[in-house]
Amino acid sequence: MTTTGIVLIEEHAQRVKPPRMLAVPFFFGNALGEADNPEYQHQILAQTFGLLDRTEGPVLEQLPDDMVPDILMQGSETSNESQEKGLNAADELTSLRPYYEQWADSHSGRTGVGASSIPQRRFRGVVRFFEGYIEREETDMKERPQDSTVPQFIRNCMNDLKAFYYEARMAQRPDGADRDIHDWFWSETAMGSLTMNLAQRMRDDEDPETQAVAYGIAR
């Protein structure tokens, strides 16, 4: 079977040597680049499927320079203003809910939320779970799937929360640039601050799986 694919960390493909792979400079959860930009996403897919014409491998090709957007900053590269403003992640989430639901309704229910299996109206419970976890309390959620470890569950929940925030912001600011939304999340929201604290707590853990998850959630 002839295969092709997209890789976010080029070093991984260099070690594994898959038959054909396109290396893209995007962050986890953004394999096709900008959200809600189908024209650009189709260009990424065309580059990926174009590798199927290569008859010999392994092929590891980088996205052409003229297709690379401004690199988005990571959470660790900015300072967050939410504590100075007295913002609270749970209340902030509730205030964004109407915008998220507006986004989902306008996109026929299509959403990036769903990896954790937790309904978005239970996300305040996820915030409480994260806050307890950061304080090293014995905490869990009854909704966590039995086949999911706590670090895996945390990663899936954080992916859902990020998608919730980004989609809510796109409903708030339909003309906002992808970079502006990304900077807003990390620099201004209480959820961005909570995410950074959660990542640090996981980096300090002795469990290798927990440490590995920490790398991905603060990007």
C-alpha positions in Angstrom: 0.0 0.0 0.0 1.4 3.4 -1.0 1.3 5.9 1.9 2.1 9.5 2.7 1.6 11.6 5.8 2.4 14.8 7.8 4.9 15.0 10.6 5.1 17.9 13.2 8.5 16.9 14.6 11.0 16.3 11.8 13.5 14.4 14.0 10.9 11.7 14.6 10.6 11.0 10.9 14.3 11.0 10.5 14.6 8.2 13.0 11.6 6.2 11.8 12.2 6.7 8.1 8.6 6.3 6.8 8.1 6.0 3.0 6.9 9.6 2.4 6.4 12.4 4.9 5.8 16.2 4.7 7.4 18.1 7.6 5.3 21.1 8.7 6.3 23.9 11.1 3.0 23.8 13.0 2.1 23.0 16.6 0.3 20.0 17.9 -3.4 20.1 17.0 -2.6 22.3 13.9 -1.2 19.8 11.4 -2.9 21.7 8.6 -1.9 25.2 9.7 -4.5 27.9 10.3 -7.9 27.0 11.7 -11.0 27.8 9.6 -8.8 28.4 6.5 -9.8 25.5 4.2 -8.0 27.0 1.1 -4.7 26.9 3.0 -5.4 23.5 4.5 -6.1 22.1 1.0 -2.7 23.4 -0.1 -1.1 21.5 2.7 -3.0 18.4 1.7 -2.0 18.8 -1.9 1.7 19.0 -0.9 1.2 15.9 1.1 -0.6 13.9 -1.6 2.0 15.1 -4.1 4.6 12.9 -2.4 2.7 9.9 -3.7 4.3 10.5 -7.0 7.7 9.6 -5.5 8.5 6.0 -6.4 11.5 5.6 -4.1 11.8 6.4 -0.4 12.2 7.3 2.3 11.1 10.8 1.4 11.1 13.6 4.0 10.3 16.9 2.5 9.8 20.3 4.2 6.9 22.6 3.5 8.0 25.2 0.9 9.2 28.4 2.4 6.5 30.4 0.5 3.8 28.4 2.3 5.2 28.9 5.8 3.2 31.5 7.8 4.6 33.6 10.7 5.6 31.1 13.4 3.3 31.2 16.3 4.8 31.7 19.7 4.6 29.0 22.4 3.2 29.5 25.8 6.7 29.5 27.4 7.7 32.4 25.2 5.3 35.0 26.7 4.1 36.4 30.0 0.5 36.1 31.1 -1.5 39.1 32.4 -4.6 37.2 33.7 -3.5 37.1 37.4 -2.9 40.9 37.5 -6.4 41.3 36.1 -7.9 38.9 38.7 -9.3 36.5 36.0 -10.5 33.0 36.9 -10.3 30.1 34.4 -13.7 28.6 35.4 -15.6 31.9 35.2 -13.8 32.9 32.0 -14.8 29.6 30.4 -18.4 30.2 31.3 -18.3 33.7 29.8 -17.0 32.2 26.5 -19.6 29.5 26.3 -22.2 31.5 24.3 -19.5 32.3 21.7 -18.4 28.7 21.5 -21.9 27.5 21.0 -22.4 30.2 18.4 -19.4 28.9 16.5 -20.6 25.3 16.7 -24.1 26.3 15.5 -22.7 28.3 12.5 -20.5 25.3 11.5 -23.3 22.7 11.6 -21.9 21.2 14.8 -18.4 20.8 13.5 -15.9 21.5 16.3 -12.4 20.5 17.5 -13.9 19.7 20.9 -14.4 16.0 21.7 -11.1 14.3 22.3 -11.8 13.9 26.1 -15.4 12.7 25.7 -16.3 15.3 28.4 -19.3 17.5 27.4 -18.3 21.1 27.1 -20.8 22.1 29.8 -18.8 20.0 32.2 -15.6 21.8 31.5 -15.7 23.7 34.8 -15.2 20.3 36.4 -12.2 19.8 34.2 -10.8 23.1 35.5 -11.3 22.0 39.1 -9.6 18.7 38.3 -6.6 20.6 36.8 -6.4 22.9 39.8 -6.4 20.0 42.2 -3.8 18.1 40.1 -1.5 21.2 40.1 -1.7 21.3 43.9 -0.9 17.5 44.0 -4.2 16.6 45.6 -5.6 13.1 45.1 -7.9 14.0 42.3 -9.5 12.5 39.2 -12.8 12.7 37.3 -15.4 9.9 37.2 -15.8 10.6 33.5 -12.2 9.6 32.6 -12.4 6.6 30.3 -11.0 3.4 31.9 -8.6 2.8 29.0 -7.1 6.3 29.3 -4.3 7.0 31.8 -4.4 10.2 33.8 -1.7 11.9 31.6 -3.5 10.9 28.4 -6.8 12.2 29.9 -5.1 15.5 30.8 -3.8 15.9 27.3 -7.2 15.2 25.7 -8.9 17.5 28.1 -6.4 20.3 27.4 -6.8 19.8 23.6 -10.6 20.2 24.1 -10.2 23.3 26.2 -7.9 24.9 23.7 -10.3 24.1 20.9 -13.1 25.6 22.9 -11.2 28.8 23.5 -10.0 29.2 20.0 -13.4 28.6 18.4 -15.1 30.9 20.9 -12.5 33.6 20.0 -13.1 33.1 16.3 -16.8 33.7 16.9 -16.0 36.8 18.9 -13.4 38.1 16.3 -14.3 36.6 13.0 -11.7 38.7 11.2 -9.0 38.0 13.7 -5.7 36.6 12.5 -4.7 33.1 13.6 -1.6 34.5 15.4 -3.7 37.1 17.2 -5.9 34.3 18.7 -2.9 32.3 19.7 -1.3 35.3 21.4 -4.5 36.1 23.2 -4.8 32.6 24.6 -1.3 32.6 26.0 -0.9 36.2 27.0 -4.3 37.3 28.3 -6.5 34.3 29.4 -6.6 32.6 32.8 -6.8 29.3 30.9 -3.4 30.1 29.3 -1.9 30.7 32.8 -3.5 27.5 34.1 -2.1 25.5 31.2 1.4 26.7 31.9 1.1 25.8 35.6 -0.2 22.4 34.6 2.7 21.8 32.2 5.2 22.8 34.9 3.6 20.4 37.4 3.8 17.6 34.8 7.5 18.4 34.0 8.3 18.1 37.7 6.7 14.6 37.9 8.9 11.5 38.1 6.7 9.5 35.7 8.1 9.5 32.1 4.7 9.5 30.5 3.6 12.5 32.5 6.8 14.4 31.5 6.2 13.5 27.9 2.7 14.9 27.9 3.9 18.2 29.5 5.9 18.9 26.3 2.8 19.0 24.2 0.2 20.9 26.2 2.0 24.2 26.5 2.5 24.7 22.7 
